[in-house]
Amino acid sequence: MIANNALEVVVLAAGKGTRMRSALPKVLHDLAGRTMLGHVLHTAAALQPQAVHVVVGHGADVVRERFGDTNVNWVVQEQQLGTGHAVAQALPAVAEAAHVLVLYGDVPLTPVTLLQQCFAAAQAGPALITARMPDPAQLGRIVRSAAGDVERIVEYKDASDAERAIDEINSGILCASADFLRDHLNRLDSDNAQGEYYLTDVIGSAVADGLPVTAVVAEEPLDVAGVNDRVQLAELEREYQARAAVELMRGGATLRDPARIDVRGTVRTGSDCLIDINAVFEGDVVLGNDVTIGPNCVLVDAEIGSGTVVHANTVVEGAHIGERCSIGPFARIRPGSEFAEGVKVGNFVETKKSRLAAGAKANHLAYLGDATIGESVNIGAGTITCNYDGINKHRTEIGDDVFVGTNATLVAPLSLGDGAFVAAGSTVTTRVGDGSLAVGRARQRNIDGWTRPDKRAPTDTDESSRNGS
């Protein structure tokens, strides 16, 4: 790992991103559940630098607000005069003895290992990361000598036809000592096609001074790919997801279709997990051994115990599911839900801030909010816990071995003792003791000779009644 007192990171994030055609600053566009700048800062943090400086310009206030709790030094580039000018704005805050690694807020997939290689190479002189691309498009080209040494970088707009034919591109990522950058950035001029101060020109300047320049070639070009429009953003999204799918499979999970899974956070799996198509994982998700995730499920900040099956079209958010449970299909498990071993929550059941003990089941069509439910409890279809009185939330406490019949309304605050039985269709408002039967419904009356109302044309009197006359 890099010694944190030897490295400082400068992230360039001042561009407007005109081709995104968005009011949102480009670096705040989302990739796999995190902004592009968020990805870059996450990677930078993994290097354990002494400091991280972020150069902002367009939408600076919006960017800073989004990362208000992030420990970075914000630097404002009032005028966007090029990458060299942007780095120069950050240098006054950089320690004299530090090495500076320059990253870009719209290059989100660069792995930590590649940056570590660049930092190591920079101990001998300035180092940069390059890549070879079959279609380099309008990226800057690496010009090498006959001996293969880096001579300079030429931007596409300033390149000759021969130089444009070069397939090795400049990623823009560079590492050099702060002293080197202070010296060579002061030498830059804007005599080029774009009228800007290019950071890339310091490479030619270093070569002219006889300093060694090292190019670290990325094996995978998409590691250093930048985003200029929504098409490129979508391409990197798919690349990120493909890499995430590979990691899941290497970790012991079976994916029905690796191309149809989205990871927007972190997923840790035990052995022999099965993940069906269109599963979406957000935040921090942990799957135990032998977990099955059905098609079209969404898991957010959830922990799923070993042997549990999450059936199709189920949403689990902020919940802890125990071992050998059965969840769904079409269930919604909301934050604060905790299920012990062997719980069954079926189709169209919603839970929120509820604890279900071992063996409890609600097989269909129920709402369980702010409830504590004991072992081996049966919750009938259509049961709801009325937890909200319009001002406050109240809890429902249900003991062990309780049977709640179909279409029961449990008005909290309420407790049902062990072994209690609630008759179907009951509205229960007071405590039910251990082993007691609660019947809270109107007595049935059958009216003989009753005649169904017939349809007739409305009269003037009917119209007056409807109008409040």
C-alpha positions as a Markdown table, in Angstrom:
| # | Residue | x | y | z |
|---|---|---|---|---|
| 1 | Met | 0.0 | 0.0 | 0.0 |
| 2 | Ile | 1.2 | 3.5 | -0.7 |
| 3 | Ala | 2.6 | 5.4 | 2.2 |
| 4 | Asn | 0.0 | 8.1 | 2.8 |
| 5 | Asn | 2.6 | 10.8 | 3.6 |
| 6 | Ala | 4.1 | 10.5 | 0.1 |
| 7 | Leu | 1.0 | 11.0 | -2.0 |
| 8 | Glu | -1.6 | 13.6 | -2.6 |
| 9 | Val | -4.4 | 13.3 | -5.2 |
| 10 | Val | -5.8 | 16.0 | -7.4 |
| 11 | Val | -9.1 | 15.3 | -9.0 |
| 12 | Leu | -10.2 | 17.5 | -12.0 |
| 13 | Ala | -13.9 | 17.9 | -11.9 |
| 14 | Ala | -14.5 | 21.4 | -13.2 |
| 15 | Gly | -15.9 | 20.7 | -16.7 |
| 16 | Lys | -19.5 | 21.5 | -17.7 |
| 17 | Gly | -20.0 | 18.4 | -19.8 |
| 18 | Thr | -21.9 | 20.1 | -22.6 |
| 19 | Arg | -22.4 | 16.9 | -24.5 |
| 20 | Met | -24.4 | 15.3 | -21.6 |
| 21 | Arg | -27.1 | 17.9 | -22.3 |
| 22 | Ser | -28.0 | 18.2 | -18.7 |
| 23 | Ala | -28.3 | 20.8 | -16.0 |
| 24 | Leu | -26.5 | 18.4 | -13.7 |
| 25 | Pro | -22.7 | 18.7 | -13.6 |
| 26 | Lys | -21.2 | 15.8 | -15.6 |
| 27 | Val | -19.3 | 14.3 | -12.7 |
| 28 | Leu | -22.6 | 14.0 | -10.7 |
| 29 | His | -24.2 | 11.6 | -13.2 |
| 30 | Asp | -24.8 | 8.2 | -11.8 |
| 31 | Leu | -23.0 | 5.0 | -12.7 |
| 32 | Ala | -24.0 | 1.8 | -10.8 |
| 33 | Gly | -25.6 | 3.6 | -7.9 |
| 34 | Arg | -22.8 | 6.1 | -7.3 |
| 35 | Thr | -21.8 | 9.4 | -9.1 |
| 36 | Met | -18.8 | 9.2 | -11.3 |
| 37 | Leu | -17.0 | 11.6 | -9.0 |
| 38 | Gly | -18.0 | 9.3 | -6.1 |
| 39 | His | -16.3 | 6.4 | -7.9 |
| 40 | Val | -13.1 | 8.4 | -8.3 |
| 41 | Leu | -13.0 | 9.6 | -4.7 |
| 42 | His | -13.7 | 6.0 | -3.5 |
| 43 | Thr | -10.7 | 4.8 | -5.5 |
| 44 | Ala | -8.5 | 7.7 | -4.4 |
| 45 | Ala | -9.4 | 6.9 | -0.7 |
| 46 | Ala | -8.2 | 3.3 | -1.2 |
| 47 | Leu | -4.7 | 4.7 | -2.0 |
| 48 | Gln | -4.6 | 6.3 | 1.5 |
| 49 | Pro | -3.3 | 9.6 | 0.3 |
| 50 | Gln | -2.3 | 12.4 | 2.7 |
| 51 | Ala | -4.8 | 14.7 | 1.0 |
| 52 | Val | -7.3 | 14.8 | -1.8 |
| 53 | His | -7.9 | 18.0 | -3.7 |
| 54 | Val | -11.0 | 18.4 | -6.0 |
| 55 | Val | -10.9 | 21.1 | -8.6 |
| 56 | Val | -14.4 | 22.3 | -9.4 |
| 57 | Gly | -15.8 | 24.9 | -11.7 |
| 58 | His | -19.2 | 24.5 | -13.4 |
| 59 | Gly | -21.8 | 23.7 | -10.8 |
| 60 | Ala | -19.2 | 24.0 | -8.0 |
| 61 | Asp | -21.8 | 24.6 | -5.3 |
| 62 | Val | -23.9 | 21.6 | -6.4 |
| 63 | Val | -20.9 | 19.3 | -6.4 |
| 64 | Arg | -19.6 | 20.5 | -3.0 |
| 65 | Glu | -23.1 | 20.1 | -1.5 |
| 66 | Arg | -23.4 | 16.5 | -2.8 |
| 67 | Phe | -20.1 | 15.6 | -1.1 |
| 68 | Gly | -20.5 | 17.9 | 1.9 |
| 69 | Asp | -19.4 | 15.2 | 4.4 |
| 70 | Thr | -16.3 | 14.1 | 2.3 |
| 71 | Asn | -12.9 | 15.0 | 3.6 |
| 72 | Val | -11.5 | 16.7 | 0.6 |
| 73 | Asn | -10.0 | 20.1 | -0.1 |
| 74 | Trp | -12.2 | 22.0 | -2.6 |
| 75 | Val | -10.4 | 24.2 | -5.2 |
| 76 | Val | -12.4 | 26.5 | -7.5 |
| 77 | Gln | -11.2 | 27.0 | -11.0 |
| 78 | Glu | -13.0 | 30.2 | -11.8 |
| 79 | Gln | -12.1 | 30.1 | -15.5 |
| 80 | Gln | -11.7 | 26.8 | -17.3 |
| 81 | Leu | -8.4 | 27.4 | -19.1 |
| 82 | Gly | -7.3 | 23.8 | -19.5 |
| 83 | Thr | -6.1 | 20.9 | -17.5 |
| 84 | Gly | -2.7 | 22.4 | -16.8 |
| 85 | His | -4.3 | 25.5 | -15.4 |
| 86 | Ala | -6.7 | 23.3 | -13.3 |
| 87 | Val | -3.8 | 21.4 | -11.6 |
| 88 | Ala | -2.0 | 24.7 | -11.0 |
| 89 | Gln | -5.0 | 26.0 | -8.9 |
| 90 | Ala | -4.6 | 23.0 | -6.5 |
| 91 | Leu | -0.8 | 23.1 | -6.1 |
| 92 | Pro | -0.6 | 25.8 | -3.5 |
| 93 | Ala | -2.4 | 23.5 | -1.0 |
| 94 | Val | -0.1 | 20.5 | -1.8 |
| 95 | Ala | 2.8 | 19.7 | 0.4 |
| 96 | Glu | 6.2 | 20.4 | -1.1 |
| 97 | Ala | 7.6 | 16.9 | -0.7 |
| 98 | Ala | 4.5 | 15.1 | -2.0 |
| 99 | His | 3.9 | 13.3 | -5.2 |
| 100 | Val | 0.8 | 14.3 | -7.0 |
| 101 | Leu | -1.5 | 11.9 | -8.7 |
| 102 | Val | -3.9 | 13.6 | -11.2 |
| 103 | Leu | -7.2 | 11.9 | -11.7 |
| 104 | Tyr | -10.4 | 12.9 | -13.5 |
| 105 | Gly | -13.9 | 13.0 | -12.2 |
| 106 | Asp | -15.4 | 11.5 | -15.3 |
| 107 | Val | -13.0 | 8.5 | -15.5 |
| 108 | Pro | -14.8 | 6.2 | -13.0 |
| 109 | Leu | -13.4 | 2.7 | -13.7 |
| 110 | Thr | -9.7 | 3.0 | -13.0 |
| 111 | Pro | -8.6 | 0.2 | -10.7 |
| 112 | Val | -6.5 | 0.9 | -7.6 |
| 113 | Thr | -3.7 | -1.5 | -8.7 |
| 114 | Leu | -3.1 | 0.5 | -11.9 |
| 115 | Leu | -2.8 | 3.7 | -10.0 |
| 116 | Gln | -0.4 | 2.1 | -7.6 |
| 117 | Gln | 1.8 | 1.1 | -10.6 |
| 118 | Cys | 1.7 | 4.7 | -11.8 |
| 119 | Phe | 2.8 | 6.0 | -8.4 |
| 120 | Ala | 5.6 | 3.5 | -8.2 |
| 121 | Ala | 6.9 | 4.4 | -11.6 |
| 122 | Ala | 6.8 | 8.1 | -10.7 |
| 123 | Gln | 9.5 | 7.7 | -8.1 |
| 124 | Ala | 12.0 | 7.9 | -11.0 |
| 125 | Gly | 10.4 | 10.7 | -12.8 |
| 126 | Pro | 7.0 | 11.7 | -14.2 |
| 127 | Ala | 4.7 | 8.8 | -15.0 |
| 128 | Leu | 1.5 | 8.5 | -17.0 |
| 129 | Ile | -1.1 | 5.9 | -17.8 |
| 130 | Thr | -1.7 | 5.1 | -21.5 |
| 131 | Ala | -3.8 | 2.6 | -23.4 |
| 132 | Arg | -3.9 | 1.1 | -26.9 |
| 133 | Met | -7.2 | 1.4 | -28.7 |
| 134 | Pro | -8.3 | 0.1 | -32.1 |
| 135 | Asp | -10.3 | 3.3 | -32.5 |
| 136 | Pro | -8.6 | 6.1 | -30.5 |
| 137 | Ala | -11.1 | 8.7 | -31.8 |
| 138 | Gln | -10.2 | 12.2 | -30.7 |
| 139 | Leu | -8.0 | 11.3 | -27.7 |
| 140 | Gly | -4.5 | 12.6 | -27.3 |
| 141 | Arg | -1.8 | 10.4 | -28.8 |
| 142 | Ile | 1.5 | 9.2 | -27.3 |
| 143 | Val | 4.4 | 10.0 | -29.5 |
| 144 | Arg | 7.4 | 7.7 | -28.9 |
| 145 | Ser | 11.0 | 7.8 | -30.2 |
| 146 | Ala | 12.4 | 5.1 | -32.5 |
| 147 | Ala | 13.7 | 3.4 | -29.3 |
| 148 | Gly | 10.2 | 3.3 | -27.8 |
| 149 | Asp | 10.6 | 6.1 | -25.3 |
| 150 | Val | 7.9 | 8.6 | -24.6 |
| 151 | Glu | 8.7 | 11.9 | -26.3 |
| 152 | Arg | 5.5 | 13.9 | -26.0 |
| 153 | Ile | 1.8 | 13.9 | -26.0 |
| 154 | Val | -0.1 | 15.5 | -28.8 |
| 155 | Glu | -3.8 | 16.5 | -28.6 |
| 156 | Tyr | -6.0 | 15.3 | -31.4 |
| 157 | Lys | -6.8 | 18.8 | -32.7 |
| 158 | Asp | -3.1 | 19.6 | -32.9 |
| 159 | Ala | -2.0 | 16.3 | -34.4 |
| 160 | Ser | -0.8 | 15.6 | -37.9 |
| 161 | Asp | -2.3 | 12.8 | -39.9 |
| 162 | Ala | 0.6 | 10.5 | -39.0 |
| 163 | Glu | 0.2 | 11.3 | -35.4 |
| 164 | Arg | -3.5 | 10.6 | -35.5 |
| 165 | Ala | -2.8 | 7.2 | -36.9 |
| 166 | Ile | -1.1 | 6.3 | -33.6 |
| 167 | Asp | -3.2 | 3.9 | -31.5 |
| 168 | Glu | -1.7 | 4.6 | -28.1 |
| 169 | Ile | -3.7 | 7.2 | -26.2 |
| 170 | Asn | -3.1 | 9.4 | -23.2 |
| 171 | Ser | -5.5 | 8.6 | -20.4 |
| 172 | Gly | -4.7 | 12.0 | -18.7 |
| 173 | Ile | -3.8 | 10.3 | -15.5 |
| 174 | Leu | -0.4 | 11.4 | -14.4 |
| 175 | Cys | 1.8 | 11.2 | -11.3 |
| 176 | Ala | 4.8 | 13.4 | -10.6 |
| 177 | Ser | 6.5 | 15.2 | -7.7 |
| 178 | Ala | 4.9 | 18.5 | -6.6 |
| 179 | Asp | 8.3 | 20.2 | -7.3 |
| 180 | Phe | 8.3 | 18.9 | -10.9 |
| 181 | Leu | 4.7 | 20.1 | -11.5 |
| 182 | Arg | 5.3 | 23.6 | -10.0 |
| 183 | Asp | 8.3 | 24.0 | -12.3 |
| 184 | His | 6.9 | 22.7 | -15.5 |
| 185 | Leu | 3.4 | 24.1 | -15.2 |
| 186 | Asn | 4.9 | 27.5 | -15.0 |
| 187 | Arg | 6.4 | 26.9 | -18.4 |
| 188 | Leu | 3.1 | 26.2 | -20.2 |
| 189 | Asp | 1.6 | 28.4 | -22.8 |
| 190 | Ser | -1.8 | 28.3 | -24.6 |
| 191 | Asp | -0.4 | 28.4 | -28.2 |
| 192 | Asn | -2.5 | 25.5 | -29.4 |
| 193 | Ala | -5.7 | 24.7 | -31.3 |
| 194 | Gln | -7.9 | 25.0 | -28.2 |
| 195 | Gly | -6.1 | 28.0 | -26.6 |
| 196 | Glu | -5.7 | 26.1 | -23.3 |
| 197 | Tyr | -2.9 | 25.2 | -20.9 |
| 198 | Tyr | -2.4 | 21.5 | -21.5 |
| 199 | Leu | -1.2 | 19.4 | -18.6 |
| 200 | Thr | 0.1 | 17.0 | -21.2 |
| 201 | Asp | 2.7 | 19.5 | -22.3 |
| 202 | Val | 4.7 | 18.9 | -19.1 |
| 203 | Ile | 5.7 | 15.5 | -20.6 |
| 204 | Gly | 7.5 | 17.0 | -23.6 |
| 205 | Ser | 9.0 | 19.6 | -21.2 |
| 206 | Ala | 10.3 | 16.8 | -19.0 |
| 207 | Val | 11.9 | 15.0 | -22.0 |
| 208 | Ala | 13.5 | 18.2 | -23.1 |
| 209 | Asp | 15.1 | 18.5 | -19.7 |
| 210 | Gly | 16.4 | 14.9 | -19.9 |
| 211 | Leu | 14.1 | 13.5 | -17.3 |
| 212 | Pro | 12.9 | 9.9 | -17.6 |
| 213 | Val | 9.2 | 9.5 | -18.4 |
| 214 | Thr | 7.5 | 6.2 | -17.8 |
| 215 | Ala | 4.3 | 5.1 | -19.5 |
| 216 | Val | 2.2 | 2.5 | -17.7 |
| 217 | Val | 0.1 | 0.8 | -20.3 |
| 218 | Ala | -3.4 | -0.2 | -19.1 |
| 219 | Glu | -4.2 | -3.7 | -20.3 |
| 220 | Glu | -7.9 | -2.9 | -20.5 |
| 221 | Pro | -8.7 | 0.4 | -22.3 |
| 222 | Leu | -12.0 | 0.8 | -20.4 |
| 223 | Asp | -10.0 | 1.1 | -17.2 |
| 224 | Val | -9.1 | 4.6 | -18.3 |
| 225 | Ala | -12.2 | 5.5 | -20.5 |
| 226 | Gly | -13.8 | 8.9 | -19.8 |
| 227 | Val | -17.4 | 9.9 | -20.2 |
| 228 | Asn | -18.4 | 12.7 | -22.5 |
| 229 | Asp | -22.0 | 11.9 | -23.2 |
| 230 | Arg | -24.8 | 9.6 | -22.1 |
| 231 | Val | -23.9 | 6.9 | -24.7 |
| 232 | Gln | -20.4 | 6.5 | -23.2 |
| 233 | Leu | -21.9 | 6.6 | -19.7 |
| 234 | Ala | -24.2 | 3.6 | -20.6 |
| 235 | Glu | -21.2 | 1.8 | -22.1 |
| 236 | Leu | -19.3 | 2.1 | -18.9 |
| 237 | Glu | -22.3 | 1.1 | -16.9 |
| 238 | Arg | -22.5 | -2.2 | -18.8 |
| 239 | Glu | -18.8 | -2.7 | -18.4 |
| 240 | Tyr | -19.1 | -2.2 | -14.6 |
| 241 | Gln | -22.0 | -4.6 | -14.4 |
| 242 | Ala | -20.1 | -7.2 | -16.5 |
| 243 | Arg | -17.2 | -7.0 | -14.1 |
| 244 | Ala | -19.4 | -7.2 | -11.1 |
| 245 | Ala | -21.1 | -10.3 | -12.5 |
| 246 | Val | -17.7 | -12.0 | -13.0 |
| 247 | Glu | -16.7 | -11.3 | -9.4 |
| 248 | Leu | -20.0 | -12.8 | -8.2 |
| 249 | Met | -19.5 | -15.9 | -10.2 |
| 250 | Arg | -15.9 | -16.3 | -9.1 |
| 251 | Gly | -17.1 | -15.9 | -5.5 |
| 252 | Gly | -19.3 | -19.0 | -5.8 |
| 253 | Ala | -22.6 | -17.6 | -7.1 |
| 254 | Thr | -24.5 | -18.9 | -10.1 |
| 255 | Leu | -26.1 | -16.2 | -12.3 |
| 256 | Arg | -28.9 | -17.4 | -14.7 |
| 257 | Asp | -27.8 | -14.6 | -17.1 |
| 258 | Pro | -24.7 | -12.5 | -16.2 |
| 259 | Ala | -25.9 | -9.8 | -18.6 |
| 260 | Arg | -29.1 | -9.3 | -16.7 |
| 261 | Ile | -28.0 | -8.3 | -13.2 |
| 262 | Asp | -27.3 | -4.8 | -11.7 |
| 263 | Val | -25.0 | -4.2 | -8.8 |
| 264 | Arg | -25.3 | -0.7 | -7.4 |
| 265 | Gly | -23.3 | -1.1 | -4.3 |
| 266 | Thr | -21.5 | -4.2 | -2.8 |
| 267 | Val | -22.7 | -7.8 | -2.8 |
| 268 | Arg | -21.0 | -10.5 | -0.7 |
| 269 | Thr | -22.1 | -14.0 | -1.2 |
| 270 | Gly | -21.6 | -17.4 | 0.4 |
| 271 | Ser | -21.2 | -20.6 | -1.6 |
| 272 | Asp | -23.8 | -21.9 | -4.0 |
| 273 | Cys | -26.0 | -18.9 | -4.2 |
| 274 | Leu | -28.4 | -18.7 | -7.2 |
| 275 | Ile | -29.3 | -15.3 | -8.7 |
| 276 | Asp | -32.0 | -15.2 | -11.3 |
| 277 | Ile | -32.4 | -12.6 | -14.0 |
| 278 | Asn | -33.0 | -8.9 | -13.5 |
| 279 | Ala | -31.9 | -8.9 | -9.8 |
| 280 | Val | -30.9 | -5.4 | -8.6 |
| 281 | Phe | -28.6 | -5.0 | -5.6 |
| 282 | Glu | -28.1 | -1.6 | -4.0 |
| 283 | Gly | -26.1 | -0.5 | -1.0 |
| 284 | Asp | -24.5 | -3.3 | 1.1 |
| 285 | Val | -26.0 | -6.7 | 0.5 |
| 286 | Val | -24.9 | -9.9 | 2.1 |
| 287 | Leu | -26.1 | -13.4 | 1.1 |
| 288 | Gly | -25.4 | -16.5 | 3.1 |
| 289 | Asn | -24.8 | -20.0 | 1.7 |
| 290 | Asp | -27.4 | -21.6 | -0.7 |
| 291 | Val | -29.5 | -18.4 | -1.0 |
| 292 | Thr | -31.8 | -18.2 | -4.0 |
| 293 | Ile | -32.8 | -14.8 | -5.4 |
| 294 | Gly | -35.7 | -15.1 | -7.8 |
| 295 | Pro | -36.2 | -13.0 | -11.0 |
| 296 | Asn | -37.0 | -9.3 | -10.8 |
| 297 | Cys | -36.0 | -8.9 | -7.1 |
| 298 | Val | -34.6 | -5.7 | -5.6 |
| 299 | Leu | -32.3 | -6.0 | -2.5 |
| 300 | Val | -31.2 | -2.8 | -0.7 |
| 301 | Asp | -28.9 | -2.9 | 2.3 |
| 302 | Ala | -30.1 | -6.3 | 3.2 |
| 303 | Glu | -28.7 | -9.4 | 4.8 |
| 304 | Ile | -30.1 | -12.8 | 3.8 |
| 305 | Gly | -29.5 | -15.9 | 5.8 |
| 306 | Ser | -28.3 | -19.2 | 4.5 |
| 307 | Gly | -30.9 | -21.4 | 2.7 |
| 308 | Thr | -33.4 | -18.6 | 2.3 |
| 309 | Val | -35.4 | -18.2 | -0.9 |
| 310 | Val | -36.4 | -14.8 | -2.1 |
| 311 | His | -39.1 | -15.4 | -4.6 |
| 312 | Ala | -39.8 | -13.4 | -7.8 |
| 313 | Asn | -40.7 | -9.7 | -7.8 |
| 314 | Thr | -39.8 | -9.1 | -4.1 |
| 315 | Val | -38.3 | -6.0 | -2.6 |
| 316 | Val | -36.1 | -6.3 | 0.5 |
| 317 | Glu | -34.8 | -3.1 | 2.0 |
| 318 | Gly | -32.9 | -2.4 | 5.2 |
| 319 | Ala | -33.8 | -5.8 | 6.5 |
| 320 | His | -32.2 | -8.8 | 8.2 |
| 321 | Ile | -33.6 | -12.1 | 7.0 |
| 322 | Gly | -32.7 | -15.3 | 9.0 |
| 323 | Glu | -31.8 | -18.7 | 7.7 |
| 324 | Arg | -34.2 | -21.0 | 5.7 |
| 325 | Cys | -36.9 | -18.3 | 5.3 |
| 326 | Ser | -39.3 | -18.0 | 2.3 |
| 327 | Ile | -40.0 | -14.5 | 1.1 |
| 328 | Gly | -42.4 | -13.6 | -1.6 |
| 329 | Pro | -43.3 | -13.6 | -4.4 |
| 330 | Phe | -44.4 | -10.0 | -4.6 |
| 331 | Ala | -43.5 | -9.2 | -1.0 |
| 332 | Arg | -42.2 | -5.9 | 0.2 |
| 333 | Ile | -39.9 | -6.0 | 3.2 |
| 334 | Arg | -39.2 | -2.5 | 4.4 |
| 335 | Pro | -36.5 | -1.1 | 6.7 |
| 336 | Gly | -36.2 | -2.4 | 10.2 |
| 337 | Ser | -37.7 | -5.8 | 9.4 |
| 338 | Glu | -36.0 | -8.7 | 11.2 |
| 339 | Phe | -36.9 | -12.3 | 10.5 |
| 340 | Ala | -35.7 | -15.3 | 12.5 |
| 341 | Glu | -35.2 | -18.8 | 11.1 |
| 342 | Gly | -37.9 | -20.4 | 9.1 |
| 343 | Val | -40.2 | -17.3 | 8.7 |
| 344 | Lys | -42.6 | -17.4 | 5.7 |
| 345 | Val | -43.8 | -14.1 | 4.3 |
| 346 | Gly | -45.8 | -14.6 | 1.1 |
| 347 | Asn | -47.3 | -12.8 | -1.8 |
| 348 | Phe | -48.4 | -9.2 | -1.3 |
| 349 | Val | -47.3 | -9.1 | 2.3 |
| 350 | Glu | -45.6 | -5.8 | 3.5 |
| 351 | Thr | -43.6 | -5.5 | 6.7 |
| 352 | Lys | -42.0 | -2.5 | 8.3 |
| 353 | Lys | -40.0 | -2.3 | 11.6 |
| 354 | Ser | -41.4 | -5.7 | 12.5 |
| 355 | Arg | -39.7 | -8.6 | 14.2 |
| 356 | Leu | -40.9 | -12.1 | 13.3 |
| 357 | Ala | -39.7 | -14.9 | 15.5 |
| 358 | Ala | -38.9 | -18.5 | 14.3 |
| 359 | Gly | -41.6 | -20.2 | 12.3 |
| 360 | Ala | -43.9 | -17.2 | 12.1 |
| 361 | Lys | -45.8 | -17.0 | 8.8 |
| 362 | Ala | -47.9 | -14.5 | 6.9 |
| 363 | Asn | -48.6 | -16.2 | 3.7 |
| 364 | His | -50.5 | -13.6 | 1.8 |
| 365 | Leu | -52.1 | -10.1 | 1.7 |
| 366 | Ala | -51.1 | -8.6 | 5.0 |
| 367 | Tyr | -49.5 | -5.5 | 6.4 |
| 368 | Leu | -47.3 | -5.8 | 9.5 |
| 369 | Gly | -45.9 | -2.5 | 10.7 |
| 370 | Asp | -44.2 | -1.8 | 14.0 |
| 371 | Ala | -45.0 | -5.3 | 15.3 |
| 372 | Thr | -43.3 | -7.9 | 17.3 |
| 373 | Ile | -44.5 | -11.4 | 16.4 |
| 374 | Gly | -43.7 | -14.5 | 18.4 |
| 375 | Glu | -42.8 | -18.0 | 17.3 |
| 376 | Ser | -45.1 | -20.2 | 15.2 |
| 377 | Val | -47.6 | -17.3 | 14.8 |
| 378 | Asn | -50.0 | -17.6 | 11.8 |
| 379 | Ile | -51.1 | -14.3 | 10.3 |
| 380 | Gly | -54.2 | -14.7 | 8.1 |
| 381 | Ala | -54.8 | -13.1 | 4.7 |
| 382 | Gly | -56.0 | -9.5 | 4.9 |
| 383 | Thr | -54.7 | -8.9 | 8.4 |
| 384 | Ile | -53.3 | -5.4 | 9.1 |
| 385 | Thr | -51.7 | -3.8 | 12.1 |
| 386 | Cys | -53.1 | -0.3 | 12.5 |
| 387 | Asn | -49.9 | 1.3 | 13.7 |
| 388 | Tyr | -50.6 | 5.0 | 12.9 |
| 389 | Asp | -53.1 | 7.2 | 14.7 |
| 390 | Gly | -52.5 | 10.2 | 12.5 |
| 391 | Ile | -49.8 | 11.6 | 14.8 |
| 392 | Asn | -47.8 | 8.8 | 16.4 |
| 393 | Lys | -46.8 | 5.2 | 15.5 |
| 394 | His | -47.7 | 2.4 | 18.0 |
| 395 | Arg | -46.5 | -1.2 | 18.3 |
| 396 | Thr | -48.4 | -4.4 | 18.2 |
| 397 | Glu | -47.0 | -7.2 | 20.4 |
| 398 | Ile | -48.0 | -10.8 | 19.5 |
| 399 | Gly | -46.9 | -13.7 | 21.7 |
| 400 | Asp | -46.0 | -17.3 | 20.6 |
| 401 | Asp | -48.4 | -19.7 | 18.9 |
| 402 | Val | -51.0 | -17.0 | 18.2 |
| 403 | Phe | -53.5 | -17.5 | 15.4 |
| 404 | Val | -54.8 | -14.4 | 13.7 |
| 405 | Gly | -57.7 | -15.1 | 11.3 |
| 406 | Thr | -58.4 | -13.7 | 7.9 |
| 407 | Asn | -59.2 | -10.0 | 7.6 |
| 408 | Ala | -58.3 | -9.1 | 11.2 |
| 409 | Thr | -57.7 | -5.5 | 12.1 |
| 410 | Leu | -55.3 | -5.1 | 15.0 |
| 411 | Val | -55.5 | -1.6 | 16.3 |
| 412 | Ala | -52.2 | -0.6 | 18.1 |
| 413 | Pro | -51.1 | -0.2 | 20.8 |
| 414 | Leu | -52.1 | -3.8 | 21.3 |
| 415 | Ser | -50.9 | -7.0 | 22.7 |
| 416 | Leu | -52.0 | -10.6 | 22.1 |
| 417 | Gly | -50.9 | -13.2 | 24.7 |
| 418 | Asp | -49.4 | -16.6 | 24.0 |
| 419 | Gly | -51.8 | -19.0 | 22.3 |
| 420 | Ala | -54.4 | -16.3 | 21.7 |
| 421 | Phe | -56.9 | -16.7 | 18.8 |
| 422 | Val | -58.4 | -13.9 | 16.8 |
| 423 | Ala | -61.5 | -14.8 | 14.9 |
| 424 | Ala | -61.7 | -13.9 | 11.2 |
| 425 | Gly | -63.0 | -10.5 | 10.4 |
| 426 | Ser | -62.4 | -9.1 | 13.9 |
| 427 | Thr | -61.3 | -5.6 | 14.8 |
| 428 | Val | -59.3 | -5.9 | 18.0 |
| 429 | Thr | -58.6 | -2.9 | 20.1 |
| 430 | Thr | -57.8 | -4.2 | 23.6 |
| 431 | Arg | -55.4 | -6.7 | 25.0 |
| 432 | Val | -56.1 | -10.4 | 24.4 |
| 433 | Gly | -54.9 | -12.7 | 27.2 |
| 434 | Asp | -53.0 | -15.9 | 26.9 |
| 435 | Gly | -55.1 | -18.6 | 25.3 |
| 436 | Ser | -58.2 | -16.3 | 24.8 |
| 437 | Leu | -60.4 | -16.0 | 21.8 |
| 438 | Ala | -61.0 | -12.5 | 20.5 |
| 439 | Val | -64.2 | -11.9 | 18.5 |
| 440 | Gly | -64.6 | -8.2 | 17.5 |
| 441 | Arg | -67.2 | -8.1 | 14.8 |
| 442 | Ala | -70.9 | -7.2 | 14.4 |
| 443 | Arg | -73.4 | -10.0 | 14.9 |
| 444 | Gln | -74.7 | -11.3 | 11.6 |
| 445 | Arg | -78.4 | -10.7 | 10.8 |
| 446 | Asn | -80.2 | -12.5 | 7.9 |
| 447 | Ile | -83.3 | -10.6 | 6.7 |
| 448 | Asp | -85.8 | -12.8 | 5.0 |
| 449 | Gly | -87.8 | -11.4 | 2.1 |
| 450 | Trp | -85.4 | -8.6 | 1.4 |
| 451 | Thr | -85.7 | -7.1 | -2.1 |
| 452 | Arg | -82.8 | -6.0 | -4.1 |
| 453 | Pro | -83.1 | -2.3 | -5.2 |
| 454 | Asp | -84.1 | -1.9 | -8.8 |
| 455 | Lys | -82.6 | 0.5 | -11.3 |
| 456 | Arg | -84.8 | 3.4 | -12.2 |
| 457 | Ala | -84.4 | 6.8 | -13.9 |
| 458 | Pro | -83.4 | 9.6 | -11.5 |
| 459 | Thr | -86.2 | 12.0 | -10.4 |
| 460 | Asp | -86.1 | 15.7 | -9.8 |
| 461 | Thr | -86.1 | 15.0 | -6.1 |
| 462 | Asp | -83.0 | 12.7 | -6.5 |
| 463 | Glu | -81.2 | 15.5 | -8.4 |
| 464 | Ser | -82.1 | 18.0 | -5.6 |
| 465 | Ser | -80.7 | 15.7 | -3.0 |
| 466 | Arg | -77.4 | 15.2 | -4.7 |
| 467 | Asn | -77.0 | 19.0 | -5.1 |
| 468 | Gly | -77.7 | 19.5 | -1.4 |
| 469 | Ser | -81.1 | 21.2 | -1.8 |
